[in-house]
């Protein structure tokens, strides 16, 4: 199991904090994170990381507390900025002190810690992991501009004319209810814009899912990173 102090990385801007302060911050924020999520080992099991000093710390002191902005990252490019606090007899001097321990300082998370945000991310990450195993790539879907949809392919290789034509052929074959109204190519990203016109979204979801599934076992899938 990962040590609670090793989930954190402190960057140059965090050098205003002593090593002892950094270590205690890492340990206590790890414990508080698990407690806020009401799950033991939540941080370790979901591979979250604490980054201090990568973004502007904006260190502040108010009402007997010290405050700092930190970043939490996770798999699949997840990241969020949160406010952490500490409280001691002297908040300013404690952050530079070598005599820092759980007996004389308290660290924790502030009101911008959103439990539901992390729970929703975990659900989405599980779905993406299943997609990766069953399809060979991850995909996300959004329908805010329906009936117009942008299909964006992110590849591990540079898109050539053959690959582009194969994708266009699959679009024409599988998305028969839609009309391709545009496309854009940029090195390893290929974007297609289609229009389902007056078709109701519930009538086209099956068609879209069949289109996604058609990449399973196709040679194209070997080059797809995200769709």
Secondary structure, DSSP 8 states (H G I E B T S, - for coil): ---TTTTEEE-GGGGGS-HHHHHHHHHHHHHHHHHHHT-TTHHHHTT-EEEESSS----EEETTEEEEEEEEEETTTEEEEEEEEEEESSHHHHTT-S---TTTEEEEE-TT--HHHHHHHHHHHHHHHHHHHHHSSB-----TTTTEEEEEEEESS---HHHHHHHHHHHHHH-TT-EEEEEEEETTEEEEEEE-TT--HHHHHHHHHHHHHTTTT-GGGGGEEE-
